[in-house]
């Protein structure tokens, strides 16, 4: 999809000579992509000047715009090179950067009195960063934590070279002027950048061990999942109890008061309260076993 968009934007008008609205010829480079960056700056000014005079949608306007795109592709390659170590297909990175270049060309005005390269690079880099943020993280995390991961990596590299060892959380927090909790949060978030399949094959230490999968080593039985099922089964049974029975359970298991104190509140003996609690629990247990098909 991105490639198709870029190619359509780069397509030049076949046979066009580069003539302006008043018959003035633009300095038409034989191959815009081969123009040196230093020459591209001066030529870009000329084409931007002409672009401001042409009517949008005309063949002349499209020619000037496409020539500007091709002449400044070296900017995209330069910006993309800064992301070479992040993984991902570099062709996709360059194509994404081209979107930023096109946006910059469409929004640039000579009256800004800044070099086009200075104006365009933030657009190009911004598009590439957005590409990595949206497509390379295995688990989506907030942008704040994505940026914190990058800063943490820089701080860790600096301290590791300075201390000749792995820095502690406290040292990272001091260097970055943030709290230790934020450092830990960033480290946890960094785990979401890459992922491995639970079915990924792992080879044993020797032929006798054979082959295993990642799930065999990291899978654990989560006991709390059973509690969730129990809560769902218990909720309708609790709703069927009388107000008095629910009050007794609340006093005993939520407020955690003794059976004798419950008896004083209800005006009965501790022995009677004990019998009531046993009866209520037996009813709930029977109901839950029935719900689970164990009755």
C-alpha positions in Angstrom: 0.0 0.0 0.0 2.8 2.5 1.0 4.9 1.5 -2.1 2.0 2.1 -4.4 1.3 5.5 -2.9 5.0 6.6 -3.3 5.3 5.3 -6.8 2.2 7.2 -7.8 3.6 10.4 -6.3 7.0 9.9 -8.0 5.6 9.3 -11.4 6.8 12.0 -13.8 4.9 13.3 -16.8 6.2 11.5 -19.9 7.6 13.8 -22.6 7.3 17.0 -20.5 10.0 19.5 -21.2 9.7 21.5 -17.9 8.3 24.7 -19.5 6.7 27.2 -17.1 3.5 29.2 -17.5 5.2 32.0 -19.4 7.4 29.9 -21.6 10.5 30.0 -19.3 12.4 26.8 -19.1 13.2 25.3 -15.8 16.7 23.9 -15.4 15.7 20.4 -16.1 18.2 17.8 -14.7 18.6 14.8 -17.0 18.3 12.5 -14.0 16.9 14.2 -10.9 17.8 11.3 -8.6 21.5 11.7 -9.6 21.7 15.3 -8.6 24.3 15.9 -5.8 22.8 17.1 -2.5 24.7 20.5 -2.8 23.3 21.1 -6.3 19.8 19.9 -5.3 19.5 22.8 -2.8 19.9 25.5 -5.5 17.7 23.6 -8.0 15.1 23.0 -5.3 14.8 26.7 -4.7 14.2 27.3 -8.5 11.5 24.6 -8.6 9.8 25.8 -5.4 9.8 29.3 -6.9 8.1 28.0 -10.1 5.8 25.7 -8.1 4.4 28.8 -6.3 3.6 30.4 -9.7 1.9 27.4 -11.3 -1.7 26.3 -10.9 -2.1 23.1 -8.9 -3.3 20.2 -10.9 -1.6 21.2 -14.2 1.0 19.1 -16.0 3.6 21.8 -15.3 2.8 21.8 -11.6 3.0 18.0 -11.4 6.3 18.0 -13.3 7.9 20.5 -10.9 6.6 18.7 -7.8 7.8 15.3 -9.0 11.2 16.6 -9.9 11.5 18.1 -6.4 10.6 14.7 -4.9 13.2 12.8 -7.0 16.0 15.4 -6.4 15.6 15.2 -2.6 15.4 11.4 -2.3 18.9 11.5 -0.9 17.4 13.2 2.2 15.2 10.2 2.8 18.1 7.7 2.4 20.1 9.8 4.8 17.3 9.8 7.4 16.6 6.1 6.9 20.2 5.3 7.6 19.8 6.5 11.1 17.3 3.6 11.8 19.4 0.8 10.2 20.0 -0.9 13.5 16.3 -1.1 14.5 15.4 -4.1 12.4 12.7 -4.1 9.8 12.9 -3.9 6.0 14.9 -0.9 4.9 12.9 -0.6 1.8 9.8 -0.1 3.9 11.6 2.5 6.0 12.7 4.4 2.9 9.2 4.2 1.4 7.8 5.6 4.7 10.3 8.4 4.7 9.2 9.3 1.2 5.7 10.1 2.6 7.4 12.6 4.9 9.3 14.1 2.1 6.1 14.6 0.0 4.3 16.2 3.0 7.3 18.6 3.4 7.3 19.5 -0.3 3.5 20.2 -0.2 3.9 22.4 2.9 7.1 24.3 2.2 7.2 28.0 1.4 10.2 30.0 0.3 9.0 32.8 2.5 10.0 30.8 5.6 13.6 31.7 4.8 14.9 28.3 5.9 16.7 25.6 4.0 14.3 23.0 2.6 16.6 20.3 4.1 16.1 21.7 7.6 12.4 21.9 7.0 12.0 18.4 5.5 14.1 16.2 7.8 11.7 16.5 10.8 8.8 15.4 8.5 10.8 12.5 7.2 12.1 11.3 10.6 8.7 11.8 12.1 7.1 9.4 9.6 9.8 6.8 10.1 9.5 7.0 13.8 5.7 6.6 13.5 6.3 3.6 11.3 8.4 1.9 13.9 6.1 2.8 16.7 3.0 1.4 14.9 4.5 -1.7 13.3 7.6 -3.0 15.1 6.4 -3.4 18.7 5.1 -6.9 19.4 2.8 -5.5 22.1 1.2 -2.1 22.0 2.5 0.2 24.7 1.9 4.0 25.2 4.1 6.3 23.2 5.6 7.7 26.5 7.0 4.3 27.3 8.2 3.7 23.8 10.3 6.9 24.0 11.4 6.0 27.5 12.8 2.7 26.2 15.0 4.5 23.7 16.3 6.9 26.4 16.9 4.0 28.7 19.0 2.3 26.1 21.1 5.4 25.6 21.6 5.8 29.3 22.5 2.2 29.8 25.1 2.3 27.0 26.6 5.4 28.4 26.9 4.1 32.0 28.0 0.6 30.9 31.0 2.1 29.0 31.7 4.5 32.0 31.4 1.9 34.8 32.5 -1.2 32.8 29.5 -3.0 34.1 25.7 -3.1 33.9 24.2 0.0 35.7 21.8 -0.3 38.5 18.2 1.0 38.4 19.3 3.8 40.9 22.2 4.8 38.6 20.0 5.0 35.6 17.4 7.0 37.5 20.0 9.5 38.6 21.5 10.0 35.1 18.1 10.4 33.5 16.7 12.5 36.3 13.6 10.3 36.8 12.4 8.1 39.6 13.5 4.5 40.0 9.9 3.4 39.5 9.9 5.0 36.0 13.1 3.2 35.1 11.5 -0.1 36.1 8.4 0.8 34.2 10.5 1.5 31.1 12.4 -1.8 31.5 9.2 -3.8 31.7 7.7 -2.0 28.7 10.8 -2.8 26.7 9.9 -6.5 26.9 7.0 -5.7 24.6 9.3 -4.7 21.7 10.1 -8.3 20.6 8.1 -11.5 21.0 8.6 -15.2 20.4 6.0 -17.8 19.5 5.1 -20.3 22.2 5.4 -22.9 19.5 9.0 -21.9 18.7 11.2 -25.0 18.6 14.1 -25.2 21.0 16.9 -27.7 20.6 18.1 -29.6 23.7 21.7 -29.7 25.0 22.2 -33.1 23.4 20.6 -35.6 21.1 19.0 -37.4 24.0 17.0 -34.3 24.9 15.3 -34.0 21.5 13.3 -30.9 20.6 11.0 -28.9 22.8 8.9 -25.8 22.4 9.1 -22.5 24.4 5.7 -23.2 26.1 7.2 -26.2 27.8 9.6 -24.0 29.7 7.5 -20.9 30.5 4.0 -22.2 30.9 2.7 -22.3 34.4 -0.7 -23.1 35.8 -2.4 -20.0 37.0 -4.4 -20.8 40.1 -6.2 -17.4 40.1 -8.0 -18.4 36.9 -9.8 -21.0 38.9 -10.9 -18.3 41.3 -12.5 -16.4 38.5 -14.6 -19.4 37.5 -15.5 -19.9 41.2 -16.6 -16.2 41.5 -18.8 -16.5 38.4 -20.4 -19.7 39.7 -20.9 -18.2 43.2 -22.5 -14.9 42.3 -25.9 -16.2 41.3 -26.0 -18.5 44.3 -25.3 -15.6 46.6 -28.1 -13.6 45.0 -30.5 -16.4 46.0 -29.7 -16.2 49.7 -31.8 -14.2 52.1 -30.7 -10.8 53.3 -30.0 -12.3 56.8 -27.8 -15.1 55.4 -25.8 -12.7 53.2 -25.3 -10.4 56.3 -24.0 -13.3 58.3 -21.5 -14.3 55.6 -20.4 -10.6 55.3 -19.8 -10.3 59.0 -17.9 -13.5 59.2 -15.8 -13.5 56.1 -15.6 -9.8 55.2 -15.6 -8.0 58.5 -13.9 -11.1 60.0 -15.7 -10.8 63.4 -16.1 -13.8 65.6 -19.2 -16.0 65.8 -19.8 -14.8 69.4 -19.9 -11.2 68.2 -22.2 -12.1 65.4 -24.5 -13.8 67.9 -24.6 -10.6 70.0 -25.6 -8.6 66.9 -28.3 -11.1 65.9 -29.5 -11.8 69.4 -28.7 -15.5 69.4 -26.0 -17.9 70.7 -22.6 -18.5 69.2 -23.6 -22.2 68.7 -26.7 -21.2 66.6 -24.5 -18.8 64.5 -22.1 -21.7 63.9 -25.0 -23.9 62.7 -26.3 -21.1 60.4 -22.9 -20.6 58.8 -22.4 -24.3 58.2 -25.9 -24.5 56.6 -25.3 -21.5 54.3 -21.8 -22.8 53.2 -23.2 -26.3 52.6 -25.9 -24.8 50.4 -23.4 -22.7 48.4 -21.1 -25.7 48.0 -23.8 -27.9 46.7 -24.9 -25.2 44.3 -21.4 -24.7 43.0 -20.7 -28.4 42.6 -23.9 -28.6 40.7 -22.9 -25.7 38.4 -19.6 -27.4 37.7 -21.3 -30.7 36.9 -20.0 -32.5 40.0 -23.2 -33.0 41.9 
